[in-house]
Amino acid sequence: MKELFKRIEQINDPRQAHKTKHKLMDIVVIVLFGMLGNADTWEEIQIFAVSHEELLRNYLDIPHGIPSHDTLQRVMGLITPETMGGIQAAWNDMLSRGEGEKLKKIINIDGKTMRGSRVNETRALHVVSAWSKDDGVCFGQKTIQEKENEILAIPELLKTLSLKNSVITIDAMGTQTKIAEQIVNQKADYVLAVKENQANLYKDIALYFEEEEFKKGSGHTRTLEKARSQMEKRDYYQSEDVSWLADKERWKGLKSIGMVVKTIEKQGKVTEEKRYYISSLPVQPELFAKAVRGHWAIESMHWQLDVTFREDNNTTLDKNAALNLNILRKMCLPILKLLDIGMRASLKSKRYAFCSNPAKYMGQILSM
């Protein structure tokens, strides 16, 4: 964390020096600690800082006292999201330092609309993020004005990431030939969902898996889970028999197709759902299953942003400030995950614990 402070201190201050009263580093760190301390609005962040000013002075200068909530928001709006993204990347690197190169890291790409950023006729911001469940960190994000532009945002996001030896998962909107090609060119593999937006491809794969013969040449694995008083069975099938597939040359690196059959049994009633995928992976059913199931981890991250940090209720008007808060929230997630409060607790509960007694947990956080 101390290294993170050094990175924040190196941010180029966009303000005019003679008009500067509060240090930029103090403002960013106050916002970060405030968010860890259960503060969701600018006013709450100020209240947290004022309440714990004596403690904060052990780590920050704060030469003119705690900035007002208006100052906190205004200054955070002056920092570009690209700059804050650089701080995020440095933080991610610090978290994973010393772990060595992991085999086939799963990176999930998906978008989330920040509903609180919509004002009058202005569209809400839509943020496309790259998330790793294994590391518990967000590697980056790209912002667009509407969900339909995800196809344009995904390649721009991928350019900013080091993808070598990773498996990239994207939902059906991102199943595009150019995106598949870019992933392979960046030395990674892909598992892409196929739905009706690729109508012919979807129909061909669905028909293939309707034939019982496919099971003879397919890799298979199964998971069983009991959740919410129901039994969930997932069968994962993966086949390298793609020579027959029309236009397969359009999908660079394509080596296999897959199907997931989800069977739910509840109170004697059985329902079944099938999903289809294309992939550059050879038949490795366990890895295929991990990638498919792991993609929903990014939905868990989105859920944490909404439930733990109440992101959709934040109505910050300044777009830069809103996006910088989004980045800081994502940086808080692994911190809270690592925070030990002496009992099992949700991330939301850990925020409450830190808010209740920050002095007790500050040393632990700073040693991360």
Secondary structure, DSSP 8 states (H G I E B T S, - for coil): -HHHHHHHHTS---S-GGG--S-HHHHHHHHHHHHHTT--SHHHHHHHHHHTHHHHTTT---TT-S--HHHHHHHHHHS-HHHHHHHHHHHHHHHHTTS---SSEEEEEEEEEEGGG-BTTB--EEEEEEEETTTTEEEEEEEESSGGGHHHHHHHHHHTS--TTEEEEE-GGG--HHHHHHHHHTT-EEEEEE-GGGHHHHHHHHHHHHSGGGGGGEEEEEEEEEETTEEEEEEEEEE---TT-TTGGGSTT--EEEEEEEEEEETTEEEEEEEEEEESS-S-HHHHHHHHHHTTHHHHHHHHHHHTS-GGG-----HHHHHHHHHHHHHHHHHHHH---SS---HHHHHHHHHH-HHHHHHHHHT-
